[in-house]
Amino acid sequence: MRFLLAPLLLLGGAGTGLATTALHHWWWGLALGAAATMTALVALPPGWWGRLAFALGWFLLVARLVLPRPEGGFVVGADTPGYALMALGLVVLVTGVATLPRPTRPVRRARS
């Protein structure tokens, strides 16, 4: 079931990232997008198929929109809201990776 949930969370993260990017020029749009993003990250279970999938979808879409377009224009400008959006992207990515479960070592049994 988790394998089916990961693509949906990737799309959900990309949709949230798209909405945040579209509204980031207004202070209330950036605040609303950041609140929605962080609320989703807190609500999702930590792990490869939950929080990290959402964070990767969000980050990859916003990272693509930060790059210059072939026509020479920008979706995210080099201004305060643009830098705040990029900082939010780093927070989202670090949160997704930092909350992964720690790997466990197999239990060794003593030979008798």
Biopython code that builds the backbone (N, CA, C, O; Angstrom):
import numpy as np
from Bio.PDB.StructureBuilder import StructureBuilder

atoms = [
    (1, "MET", "N", (0.820, -1.198, 0.000)),
    (1, "MET", "CA", (0.000, 0.000, 0.000)),
    (1, "MET", "C", (0.864, 1.262, 0.000)),
    (1, "MET", "O", (0.501, 2.275, -0.597)),
    (2, "ARG", "N", (2.014, 1.186, 0.679)),
    (2, "ARG", "CA", (2.882, 2.356, 0.745)),
    (2, "ARG", "C", (3.448, 2.700, -0.625)),
    (2, "ARG", "O", (3.710, 3.868, -0.912)),
    (3, "PHE", "N", (3.640, 1.685, -1.479)),
    (3, "PHE", "CA", (4.167, 1.941, -2.815)),
    (3, "PHE", "C", (3.177, 2.740, -3.651)),
    (3, "PHE", "O", (3.581, 3.507, -4.525)),
    (4, "LEU", "N", (1.896, 2.571, -3.392)),
    (4, "LEU", "CA", (0.877, 3.334, -4.101)),
    (4, "LEU", "C", (0.735, 4.737, -3.538)),
    (4, "LEU", "O", (0.346, 5.663, -4.250)),
    (5, "LEU", "N", (1.047, 4.892, -2.275)),
    (5, "LEU", "CA", (0.912, 6.195, -1.627)),
    (5, "LEU", "C", (2.029, 7.156, -2.019)),
    (5, "LEU", "O", (1.808, 8.365, -2.079)),
    (6, "ALA", "N", (3.220, 6.638, -2.285)),
    (6, "ALA", "CA", (4.365, 7.496, -2.593)),
    (6, "ALA", "C", (4.146, 8.341, -3.851)),
    (6, "ALA", "O", (4.433, 9.537, -3.808)),
    (7, "PRO", "N", (3.651, 7.787, -4.979)),
    (7, "PRO", "CA", (3.421, 8.651, -6.147)),
    (7, "PRO", "C", (2.349, 9.714, -5.885)),
    (7, "PRO", "O", (2.440, 10.826, -6.405)),
    (8, "LEU", "N", (1.347, 9.379, -5.091)),
    (8, "LEU", "CA", (0.328, 10.376, -4.758)),
    (8, "LEU", "C", (0.904, 11.499, -3.906)),
    (8, "LEU", "O", (0.550, 12.665, -4.080)),
    (9, "LEU", "N", (1.792, 11.141, -2.986)),
    (9, "LEU", "CA", (2.426, 12.166, -2.161)),
    (9, "LEU", "C", (3.411, 13.008, -2.973)),
    (9, "LEU", "O", (3.569, 14.200, -2.711)),
    (10, "LEU", "N", (4.071, 12.396, -3.955)),
    (10, "LEU", "CA", (4.918, 13.185, -4.856)),
    (10, "LEU", "C", (4.085, 14.221, -5.602)),
    (10, "LEU", "O", (4.479, 15.383, -5.709)),
    (11, "LEU", "N", (2.933, 13.798, -6.116)),
    (11, "LEU", "CA", (2.049, 14.728, -6.818)),
    (11, "LEU", "C", (1.470, 15.775, -5.872)),
    (11, "LEU", "O", (1.340, 16.942, -6.241)),
    (12, "GLY", "N", (1.124, 15.364, -4.660)),
    (12, "GLY", "CA", (0.613, 16.321, -3.671)),
    (12, "GLY", "C", (1.663, 17.348, -3.293)),
    (12, "GLY", "O", (1.352, 18.531, -3.152)),
    (13, "GLY", "N", (2.893, 16.912, -3.130)),
    (13, "GLY", "CA", (3.978, 17.841, -2.838)),
    (13, "GLY", "C", (4.236, 18.783, -3.998)),
    (13, "GLY", "O", (4.477, 19.973, -3.796)),
    (14, "ALA", "N", (4.184, 18.249, -5.223)),
    (14, "ALA", "CA", (4.380, 19.101, -6.394)),
    (14, "ALA", "C", (3.249, 20.119, -6.518)),
    (14, "ALA", "O", (3.495, 21.272, -6.874)),
    (15, "GLY", "N", (2.028, 19.713, -6.231)),
    (15, "GLY", "CA", (0.903, 20.649, -6.282)),
    (15, "GLY", "C", (1.015, 21.743, -5.233)),
    (15, "GLY", "O", (0.734, 22.909, -5.508)),
    (16, "THR", "N", (1.424, 21.363, -4.035)),
    (16, "THR", "CA", (1.611, 22.356, -2.982)),
    (16, "THR", "C", (2.763, 23.292, -3.324)),
    (16, "THR", "O", (2.675, 24.493, -3.072)),
    (17, "GLY", "N", (3.833, 22.763, -3.889)),
    (17, "GLY", "CA", (4.955, 23.594, -4.308)),
    (17, "GLY", "C", (4.571, 24.549, -5.431)),
    (17, "GLY", "O", (5.016, 25.696, -5.460)),
    (18, "LEU", "N", (3.742, 24.067, -6.359)),
    (18, "LEU", "CA", (3.280, 24.926, -7.449)),
    (18, "LEU", "C", (2.418, 26.070, -6.916)),
    (18, "LEU", "O", (2.577, 27.219, -7.329)),
    (19, "ALA", "N", (1.513, 25.752, -6.005)),
    (19, "ALA", "CA", (0.667, 26.797, -5.422)),
    (19, "ALA", "C", (1.497, 27.794, -4.615)),
    (19, "ALA", "O", (1.252, 28.999, -4.675)),
    (20, "THR", "N", (2.459, 27.304, -3.874)),
    (20, "THR", "CA", (3.320, 28.196, -3.094)),
    (20, "THR", "C", (4.136, 29.095, -4.009)),
    (20, "THR", "O", (4.303, 30.281, -3.727)),
    (21, "THR", "N", (4.643, 28.538, -5.098)),
    (21, "THR", "CA", (5.425, 29.334, -6.040)),
    (21, "THR", "C", (4.552, 30.370, -6.741)),
    (21, "THR", "O", (4.988, 31.498, -6.971)),
    (22, "ALA", "N", (3.331, 29.996, -7.076)),
    (22, "ALA", "CA", (2.437, 30.932, -7.762)),
    (22, "ALA", "C", (2.059, 32.117, -6.880)),
    (22, "ALA", "O", (1.814, 33.211, -7.387)),
    (23, "LEU", "N", (2.009, 31.909, -5.565)),
    (23, "LEU", "CA", (1.568, 32.963, -4.656)),
    (23, "LEU", "C", (2.700, 33.594, -3.848)),
    (23, "LEU", "O", (2.436, 34.426, -2.980)),
    (24, "HIS", "N", (3.933, 33.224, -4.108)),
    (24, "HIS", "CA", (5.024, 33.666, -3.228)),
    (24, "HIS", "C", (5.320, 35.160, -3.321)),
    (24, "HIS", "O", (5.997, 35.694, -2.442)),
    (25, "HIS", "N", (4.844, 35.849, -4.345)),
    (25, "HIS", "CA", (5.116, 37.290, -4.468)),
    (25, "HIS", "C", (4.354, 38.123, -3.446)),
    (25, "HIS", "O", (4.777, 39.230, -3.113)),
    (26, "TRP", "N", (3.254, 37.614, -2.954)),
    (26, "TRP", "CA", (2.484, 38.310, -1.920)),
    (26, "TRP", "C", (2.872, 37.720, -0.569)),
    (26, "TRP", "O", (3.074, 36.511, -0.458)),
    (27, "TRP", "N", (2.976, 38.550, 0.446)),
    (27, "TRP", "CA", (3.403, 38.074, 1.758)),
    (27, "TRP", "C", (2.441, 37.032, 2.300)),
    (27, "TRP", "O", (2.867, 36.055, 2.915)),
    (28, "TRP", "N", (1.142, 37.231, 2.076)),
    (28, "TRP", "CA", (0.161, 36.288, 2.599)),
    (28, "TRP", "C", (0.208, 34.978, 1.814)),
    (28, "TRP", "O", (-0.079, 33.921, 2.377)),
    (29, "GLY", "N", (0.565, 35.021, 0.520)),
    (29, "GLY", "CA", (0.682, 33.803, -0.275)),
    (29, "GLY", "C", (1.860, 32.960, 0.153)),
    (29, "GLY", "O", (1.768, 31.734, 0.222)),
    (30, "LEU", "N", (2.972, 33.622, 0.443)),
    (30, "LEU", "CA", (4.150, 32.892, 0.918)),
    (30, "LEU", "C", (3.893, 32.310, 2.303)),
    (30, "LEU", "O", (4.278, 31.176, 2.587)),
    (31, "ALA", "N", (3.244, 33.088, 3.161)),
    (31, "ALA", "CA", (2.930, 32.587, 4.510)),
    (31, "ALA", "C", (1.950, 31.420, 4.445)),
    (31, "ALA", "O", (2.117, 30.434, 5.163)),
    (32, "LEU", "N", (0.930, 31.519, 3.592)),
    (32, "LEU", "CA", (-0.048, 30.440, 3.452)),
    (32, "LEU", "C", (0.597, 29.184, 2.864)),
    (32, "LEU", "O", (0.333, 28.073, 3.322)),
    (33, "GLY", "N", (1.445, 29.367, 1.848)),
    (33, "GLY", "CA", (2.137, 28.224, 1.257)),
    (33, "GLY", "C", (3.093, 27.562, 2.228)),
    (33, "GLY", "O", (3.180, 26.335, 2.277)),
    (34, "ALA", "N", (3.814, 28.368, 3.006)),
    (34, "ALA", "CA", (4.725, 27.803, 4.001)),
    (34, "ALA", "C", (3.954, 27.071, 5.088)),
    (34, "ALA", "O", (4.370, 26.001, 5.533)),
    (35, "ALA", "N", (2.826, 27.643, 5.520)),
    (35, "ALA", "CA", (2.018, 26.992, 6.555)),
    (35, "ALA", "C", (1.432, 25.678, 6.045)),
    (35, "ALA", "O", (1.428, 24.681, 6.767)),
    (36, "ALA", "N", (0.939, 25.669, 4.813)),
    (36, "ALA", "CA", (0.380, 24.432, 4.250)),
    (36, "ALA", "C", (1.452, 23.368, 4.077)),
    (36, "ALA", "O", (1.222, 22.190, 4.352)),
    (37, "THR", "N", (2.614, 23.787, 3.624)),
    (37, "THR", "CA", (3.713, 22.847, 3.419)),
    (37, "THR", "C", (4.187, 22.243, 4.733)),
    (37, "THR", "O", (4.328, 21.025, 4.849)),
    (38, "MET", "N", (4.430, 23.088, 5.713)),
    (38, "MET", "CA", (4.938, 22.588, 6.988)),
    (38, "MET", "C", (3.880, 21.768, 7.727)),
    (38, "MET", "O", (4.222, 20.802, 8.410)),
    (39, "THR", "N", (2.608, 22.134, 7.603)),
    (39, "THR", "CA", (1.545, 21.343, 8.224)),
    (39, "THR", "C", (1.485, 19.947, 7.612)),
    (39, "THR", "O", (1.331, 18.956, 8.325)),
    (40, "ALA", "N", (1.608, 19.876, 6.288)),
    (40, "ALA", "CA", (1.609, 18.563, 5.636)),
    (40, "ALA", "C", (2.822, 17.744, 6.054)),
    (40, "ALA", "O", (2.706, 16.539, 6.272)),
    (41, "LEU", "N", (3.986, 18.381, 6.168)),
    (41, "LEU", "CA", (5.177, 17.644, 6.582)),
    (41, "LEU", "C", (5.053, 17.108, 8.002)),
    (41, "LEU", "O", (5.506, 16.002, 8.295)),
    (42, "VAL", "N", (4.443, 17.890, 8.878)),
    (42, "VAL", "CA", (4.277, 17.435, 10.265)),
    (42, "VAL", "C", (3.229, 16.326, 10.340)),
    (42, "VAL", "O", (3.365, 15.393, 11.132)),
    (43, "ALA", "N", (2.187, 16.425, 9.520)),
    (43, "ALA", "CA", (1.092, 15.459, 9.588)),
    (43, "ALA", "C", (1.453, 14.111, 8.954)),
    (43, "ALA", "O", (0.929, 13.076, 9.365)),
    (44, "LEU", "N", (2.331, 14.119, 7.971)),
    (44, "LEU", "CA", (2.687, 12.868, 7.299)),
    (44, "LEU", "C", (3.630, 12.043, 8.164)),
    (44, "LEU", "O", (4.428, 12.590, 8.923)),
    (45, "PRO", "N", (3.531, 10.722, 8.043)),
    (45, "PRO", "CA", (4.443, 9.879, 8.825)),
    (45, "PRO", "C", (5.858, 9.965, 8.272)),
    (45, "PRO", "O", (6.047, 10.035, 7.058)),
    (46, "PRO", "N", (6.855, 9.959, 9.154)),
    (46, "PRO", "CA", (8.230, 10.000, 8.661)),
    (46, "PRO", "C", (8.573, 8.704, 7.946)),
    (46, "PRO", "O", (8.076, 7.633, 8.294)),
    (47, "GLY", "N", (9.414, 8.817, 6.962)),
    (47, "GLY", "CA", (9.843, 7.612, 6.258)),
    (47, "GLY", "C", (9.975, 7.855, 4.769)),
    (47, "GLY", "O", (9.664, 8.931, 4.259)),
    (48, "TRP", "N", (10.448, 6.820, 4.087)),
    (48, "TRP", "CA", (10.702, 6.895, 2.650)),
    (48, "TRP", "C", (9.425, 7.098, 1.858)),
    (48, "TRP", "O", (9.435, 7.810, 0.854)),
    (49, "TRP", "N", (8.340, 6.499, 2.278)),
    (49, "TRP", "CA", (7.110, 6.511, 1.488)),
    (49, "TRP", "C", (6.132, 7.583, 1.947)),
    (49, "TRP", "O", (5.063, 7.721, 1.352)),
    (50, "GLY", "N", (6.455, 8.329, 2.962)),
    (50, "GLY", "CA", (5.544, 9.345, 3.478)),
    (50, "GLY", "C", (6.103, 10.740, 3.317)),
    (50, "GLY", "O", (5.961, 11.373, 2.270)),
    (51, "ARG", "N", (6.738, 11.203, 4.369)),
    (51, "ARG", "CA", (7.216, 12.583, 4.426)),
    (51, "ARG", "C", (8.260, 12.888, 3.346)),
    (51, "ARG", "O", (8.235, 13.966, 2.753)),
    (52, "LEU", "N", (9.165, 11.961, 3.091)),
    (52, "LEU", "CA", (10.212, 12.223, 2.104)),
    (52, "LEU", "C", (9.632, 12.322, 0.698)),
    (52, "LEU", "O", (10.094, 13.146, -0.091)),
    (53, "ALA", "N", (8.642, 11.514, 0.364)),
    (53, "ALA", "CA", (8.019, 11.590, -0.961)),
    (53, "ALA", "C", (7.366, 12.953, -1.170)),
    (53, "ALA", "O", (7.521, 13.551, -2.235)),
    (54, "PHE", "N", (6.648, 13.447, -0.184)),
    (54, "PHE", "CA", (6.029, 14.770, -0.274)),
    (54, "PHE", "C", (7.099, 15.849, -0.412)),
    (54, "PHE", "O", (6.982, 16.740, -1.253)),
    (55, "ALA", "N", (8.141, 15.769, 0.413)),
    (55, "ALA", "CA", (9.203, 16.773, 0.390)),
    (55, "ALA", "C", (9.936, 16.771, -0.947)),
    (55, "ALA", "O", (10.271, 17.836, -1.466)),
    (56, "LEU", "N", (10.189, 15.599, -1.508)),
    (56, "LEU", "CA", (10.868, 15.533, -2.803)),
    (56, "LEU", "C", (10.003, 16.105, -3.912)),
    (56, "LEU", "O", (10.505, 16.826, -4.775)),
    (57, "GLY", "N", (8.714, 15.799, -3.905)),
    (57, "GLY", "CA", (7.815, 16.371, -4.905)),
    (57, "GLY", "C", (7.794, 17.884, -4.828)),
    (57, "GLY", "O", (7.853, 18.564, -5.853)),
    (58, "TRP", "N", (7.709, 18.411, -3.620)),
    (58, "TRP", "CA", (7.686, 19.865, -3.420)),
    (58, "TRP", "C", (8.995, 20.481, -3.888)),
    (58, "TRP", "O", (9.001, 21.441, -4.660)),
    (59, "PHE", "N", (10.104, 19.920, -3.413)),
    (59, "PHE", "CA", (11.417, 20.498, -3.695)),
    (59, "PHE", "C", (11.760, 20.428, -5.179)),
    (59, "PHE", "O", (12.253, 21.407, -5.740)),
    (60, "LEU", "N", (11.509, 19.297, -5.822)),
    (60, "LEU", "CA", (11.881, 19.153, -7.227)),
    (60, "LEU", "C", (11.098, 20.109, -8.117)),
    (60, "LEU", "O", (11.660, 20.667, -9.060)),
    (61, "LEU", "N", (9.815, 20.307, -7.837)),
    (61, "LEU", "CA", (9.038, 21.236, -8.644)),
    (61, "LEU", "C", (9.505, 22.670, -8.435)),
    (61, "LEU", "O", (9.668, 23.412, -9.403)),
    (62, "VAL", "N", (9.718, 23.066, -7.202)),
    (62, "VAL", "CA", (10.161, 24.433, -6.930)),
    (62, "VAL", "C", (11.578, 24.647, -7.483)),
    (62, "VAL", "O", (11.877, 25.721, -8.005)),
    (63, "ALA", "N", (12.441, 23.651, -7.375)),
    (63, "ALA", "CA", (13.797, 23.781, -7.920)),
    (63, "ALA", "C", (13.749, 23.944, -9.431)),
    (63, "ALA", "O", (14.554, 24.683, -9.998)),
    (64, "ARG", "N", (12.829, 23.275, -10.084)),
    (64, "ARG", "CA", (12.686, 23.431, -11.541)),
    (64, "ARG", "C", (12.187, 24.826, -11.887)),
    (64, "ARG", "O", (12.609, 25.401, -12.890)),
    (65, "LEU", "N", (11.298, 25.374, -11.075)),
    (65, "LEU", "CA", (10.759, 26.699, -11.353)),
    (65, "LEU", "C", (11.737, 27.816, -11.009)),
    (65, "LEU", "O", (11.579, 28.938, -11.490)),
    (66, "VAL", "N", (12.732, 27.534, -10.196)),
    (66, "VAL", "CA", (13.741, 28.537, -9.856)),
    (66, "VAL", "C", (14.694, 28.761, -11.039)),
    (66, "VAL", "O", (15.215, 29.863, -11.208)),
    (67, "LEU", "N", (14.920, 27.743, -11.844)),
    (67, "LEU", "CA", (15.834, 27.863, -12.984)),
    (67, "LEU", "C", (15.265, 28.832, -14.021)),
    (67, "LEU", "O", (14.047, 28.957, -14.147)),
    (68, "PRO", "N", (16.134, 29.516, -14.759)),
    (68, "PRO", "CA", (15.634, 30.439, -15.790)),
    (68, "PRO", "C", (14.935, 29.690, -16.922)),
    (68, "PRO", "O", (15.306, 28.571, -17.277)),
    (69, "ARG", "N", (13.919, 30.337, -17.473)),
    (69, "ARG", "CA", (13.170, 29.757, -18.578)),
    (69, "ARG", "C", (13.932, 29.959, -19.880)),
    (69, "ARG", "O", (14.788, 30.840, -19.957)),
    (70, "PRO", "N", (13.639, 29.156, -20.913)),
    (70, "PRO", "CA", (14.348, 29.314, -22.200)),
    (70, "PRO", "C", (14.130, 30.685, -22.843)),
    (70, "PRO", "O", (14.982, 31.164, -23.591)),
    (71, "GLU", "N", (12.994, 31.312, -22.552)),
    (71, "GLU", "CA", (12.720, 32.638, -23.109)),
    (71, "GLU", "C", (13.531, 33.727, -22.421)),
    (71, "GLU", "O", (13.583, 34.857, -22.905)),
    (72, "GLY", "N", (14.158, 33.401, -21.308)),
    (72, "GLY", "CA", (14.976, 34.362, -20.600)),
    (72, "GLY", "C", (14.319, 34.928, -19.358)),
    (72, "GLY", "O", (14.960, 35.685, -18.628)),
    (73, "GLY", "N", (13.063, 34.592, -19.090)),
    (73, "GLY", "CA", (12.375, 35.100, -17.912)),
    (73, "GLY", "C", (12.565, 34.191, -16.711)),
    (73, "GLY", "O", (13.167, 33.121, -16.807)),
    (74, "PHE", "N", (12.039, 34.637, -15.581)),
    (74, "PHE", "CA", (12.147, 33.879, -14.342)),
    (74, "PHE", "C", (10.761, 33.728, -13.727)),
    (74, "PHE", "O", (9.944, 34.646, -13.806)),
    (75, "VAL", "N", (10.494, 32.597, -13.124)),
    (75, "VAL", "CA", (9.277, 32.420, -12.337)),
    (75, "VAL", "C", (9.530, 32.921, -10.917)),
    (75, "VAL", "O", (8.667, 33.550, -10.305)),
    (76, "VAL", "N", (10.713, 32.634, -10.408)),
    (76, "VAL", "CA", (11.110, 33.071, -9.069)),
    (76, "VAL", "C", (12.235, 34.082, -9.237)),
    (76, "VAL", "O", (13.312, 33.752, -9.733)),
    (77, "GLY", "N", (11.980, 35.293, -8.827)),
    (77, "GLY", "CA", (12.961, 36.358, -9.004)),
    (77, "GLY", "C", (13.990, 36.382, -7.888)),
    (77, "GLY", "O", (13.843, 35.709, -6.868)),
    (78, "ALA", "N", (15.034, 37.170, -8.104)),
    (78, "ALA", "CA", (16.094, 37.344, -7.111)),
    (78, "ALA", "C", (15.742, 38.509, -6.198)),
    (78, "ALA", "O", (16.428, 39.531, -6.172)),
    (79, "ASP", "N", (14.658, 38.332, -5.451)),
    (79, "ASP", "CA", (14.206, 39.345, -4.499)),
    (79, "ASP", "C", (13.919, 38.654, -3.172)),
    (79, "ASP", "O", (14.134, 37.449, -3.038)),
    (80, "THR", "N", (13.442, 39.400, -2.209)),
    (80, "THR", "CA", (13.215, 38.836, -0.871)),
    (80, "THR", "C", (12.226, 37.671, -0.887)),
    (80, "THR", "O", (12.527, 36.636, -0.294)),
    (81, "PRO", "N", (11.054, 37.782, -1.538)),
    (81, "PRO", "CA", (10.160, 36.618, -1.573)),
    (81, "PRO", "C", (10.782, 35.417, -2.288)),
    (81, "PRO", "O", (10.545, 34.275, -1.895)),
    (82, "GLY", "N", (11.573, 35.665, -3.334)),
    (82, "GLY", "CA", (12.219, 34.559, -4.044)),
    (82, "GLY", "C", (13.226, 33.830, -3.175)),
    (82, "GLY", "O", (13.277, 32.601, -3.154)),
    (83, "TYR", "N", (14.034, 34.612, -2.450)),
    (83, "TYR", "CA", (15.001, 33.984, -1.556)),
    (83, "TYR", "C", (14.309, 33.279, -0.392)),
    (83, "TYR", "O", (14.783, 32.241, 0.069)),
    (84, "ALA", "N", (13.205, 33.825, 0.084)),
    (84, "ALA", "CA", (12.442, 33.163, 1.149)),
    (84, "ALA", "C", (11.871, 31.841, 0.654)),
    (84, "ALA", "O", (11.848, 30.860, 1.398)),
    (85, "LEU", "N", (11.410, 31.803, -0.596)),
    (85, "LEU", "CA", (10.896, 30.557, -1.172)),
    (85, "LEU", "C", (12.008, 29.525, -1.308)),
    (85, "LEU", "O", (11.797, 28.345, -1.026)),
    (86, "MET", "N", (13.190, 29.958, -1.738)),
    (86, "MET", "CA", (14.312, 29.021, -1.849)),
    (86, "MET", "C", (14.760, 28.516, -0.480)),
    (86, "MET", "O", (15.137, 27.352, -0.339)),
    (87, "ALA", "N", (14.721, 29.378, 0.521)),
    (87, "ALA", "CA", (15.062, 28.941, 1.880)),
    (87, "ALA", "C", (14.033, 27.941, 2.392)),
    (87, "ALA", "O", (14.382, 26.964, 3.056)),
    (88, "LEU", "N", (12.766, 28.190, 2.081)),
    (88, "LEU", "CA", (11.723, 27.234, 2.459)),
    (88, "LEU", "C", (11.954, 25.900, 1.777)),
    (88, "LEU", "O", (11.720, 24.848, 2.373)),
    (89, "GLY", "N", (12.409, 25.932, 0.540)),
    (89, "GLY", "CA", (12.720, 24.687, -0.166)),
    (89, "GLY", "C", (13.808, 23.886, 0.526)),
    (89, "GLY", "O", (13.718, 22.662, 0.621)),
    (90, "LEU", "N", (14.831, 24.570, 1.009)),
    (90, "LEU", "CA", (15.890, 23.864, 1.743)),
    (90, "LEU", "C", (15.365, 23.294, 3.053)),
    (90, "LEU", "O", (15.734, 22.185, 3.438)),
    (91, "VAL", "N", (14.505, 24.045, 3.743)),
    (91, "VAL", "CA", (13.908, 23.553, 4.992)),
    (91, "VAL", "C", (13.067, 22.313, 4.714)),
    (91, "VAL", "O", (13.118, 21.346, 5.474)),
    (92, "VAL", "N", (12.299, 22.335, 3.636)),
    (92, "VAL", "CA", (11.460, 21.184, 3.281)),
    (92, "VAL", "C", (12.324, 19.965, 2.984)),
    (92, "VAL", "O", (12.037, 18.871, 3.471)),
    (93, "LEU", "N", (13.368, 20.139, 2.201)),
    (93, "LEU", "CA", (14.233, 19.009, 1.856)),
    (93, "LEU", "C", (14.957, 18.463, 3.082)),
    (93, "LEU", "O", (15.020, 17.248, 3.270)),
    (94, "VAL", "N", (15.496, 19.332, 3.906)),
    (94, "VAL", "CA", (16.206, 18.885, 5.108)),
    (94, "VAL", "C", (15.248, 18.184, 6.067)),
    (94, "VAL", "O", (15.614, 17.183, 6.682)),
    (95, "THR", "N", (14.036, 18.694, 6.199)),
    (95, "THR", "CA", (13.053, 18.047, 7.071)),
    (95, "THR", "C", (12.706, 16.659, 6.565)),
    (95, "THR", "O", (12.590, 15.719, 7.351)),
    (96, "GLY", "N", (12.538, 16.525, 5.254)),
    (96, "GLY", "CA", (12.225, 15.207, 4.696)),
    (96, "GLY", "C", (13.337, 14.200, 4.906)),
    (96, "GLY", "O", (13.072, 13.038, 5.214)),
    (97, "VAL", "N", (14.569, 14.628, 4.745)),
    (97, "VAL", "CA", (15.703, 13.708, 4.886)),
    (97, "VAL", "C", (16.050, 13.469, 6.356)),
    (97, "VAL", "O", (16.366, 12.345, 6.743)),
    (98, "ALA", "N", (15.993, 14.512, 7.165)),
    (98, "ALA", "CA", (16.418, 14.387, 8.562)),
    (98, "ALA", "C", (15.464, 13.533, 9.392)),
    (98, "ALA", "O", (15.866, 12.997, 10.425)),
    (99, "THR", "N", (14.226, 13.397, 8.968)),
    (99, "THR", "CA", (13.275, 12.620, 9.754)),
    (99, "THR", "C", (13.122, 11.188, 9.250)),
    (99, "THR", "O", (12.184, 10.488, 9.632)),
    (100, "LEU", "N", (14.042, 10.754, 8.394)),
    (100, "LEU", "CA", (14.016, 9.346, 7.989)),
    (100, "LEU", "C", (14.350, 8.470, 9.187)),
    (100, "LEU", "O", (15.147, 8.865, 10.038)),
    (101, "PRO", "N", (13.748, 7.281, 9.266)),
    (101, "PRO", "CA", (14.082, 6.400, 10.378)),
    (101, "PRO", "C", (15.543, 5.949, 10.301)),
    (101, "PRO", "O", (16.097, 5.748, 9.220)),
    (102, "ARG", "N", (16.131, 5.803, 11.451)),
    (102, "ARG", "CA", (17.522, 5.357, 11.508)),
    (102, "ARG", "C", (17.605, 3.898, 11.098)),
    (102, "ARG", "O", (16.731, 3.103, 11.445)),
    (103, "PRO", "N", (18.651, 3.540, 10.363)),
    (103, "PRO", "CA", (18.809, 2.128, 10.012)),
    (103, "PRO", "C", (19.116, 1.307, 11.254)),
    (103, "PRO", "O", (19.816, 1.759, 12.160)),
    (104, "THR", "N", (18.591, 0.118, 11.279)),
    (104, "THR", "CA", (18.825, -0.761, 12.421)),
    (104, "THR", "C", (19.813, -1.844, 12.020)),
    (104, "THR", "O", (19.854, -2.286, 10.872)),
    (105, "ARG", "N", (20.597, -2.253, 12.986)),
    (105, "ARG", "CA", (21.546, -3.337, 12.748)),
    (105, "ARG", "C", (20.871, -4.660, 13.084)),
    (105, "ARG", "O", (20.070, -4.738, 14.015)),
    (106, "PRO", "N", (21.198, -5.696, 12.323)),
    (106, "PRO", "CA", (20.646, -6.994, 12.669)),
    (106, "PRO", "C", (21.200, -7.481, 14.012)),
    (106, "PRO", "O", (22.361, -7.241, 14.343)),
    (107, "VAL", "N", (20.383, -8.140, 14.743)),
    (107, "VAL", "CA", (20.774, -8.634, 16.057)),
    (107, "VAL", "C", (21.648, -9.873, 15.872)),
    (107, "VAL", "O", (21.251, -10.830, 15.208)),
    (108, "ARG", "N", (22.828, -9.843, 16.461)),
    (108, "ARG", "CA", (23.724, -11.004, 16.394)),
    (108, "ARG", "C", (23.482, -11.877, 17.602)),
    (108, "ARG", "O", (23.433, -11.411, 18.741)),
    (109, "ARG", "N", (23.338, -13.119, 17.327)),
    (109, "ARG", "CA", (23.159, -14.072, 18.431)),
    (109, "ARG", "C", (24.491, -14.772, 18.705)),
    (109, "ARG", "O", (25.236, -15.109, 17.785)),
    (110, "ALA", "N", (24.758, -14.974, 19.942)),
    (110, "ALA", "CA", (26.003, -15.647, 20.340)),
    (110, "ALA", "C", (25.916, -17.121, 19.990)),
    (110, "ALA", "O", (24.888, -17.767, 20.195)),
    (111, "ARG", "N", (27.008, -17.638, 19.460)),
    (111, "ARG", "CA", (27.064, -19.062, 19.153)),
    (111, "ARG", "C", (27.404, -19.826, 20.420)),
    (111, "ARG", "O", (28.241, -19.406, 21.220)),
    (112, "SER", "N", (26.741, -20.944, 20.578)),
    (112, "SER", "CA", (27.072, -21.749, 21.743)),
    (112, "SER", "C", (27.659, -23.076, 21.362)),
    (112, "SER", "O", (27.993, -23.876, 22.236)),
]
sb = StructureBuilder()
sb.init_structure("model")
sb.init_model(0)
sb.init_chain("A")
sb.init_seg("    ")
for serial, (resi, resn, name, xyz) in enumerate(atoms, 1):
    if name == "N":
        sb.init_residue(resn, " ", resi, " ")
    sb.init_atom(name, np.array(xyz, "f"), 0.0, 1.0, " ", f" {name:<3s}", serial, name[0])
structure = sb.get_structure()
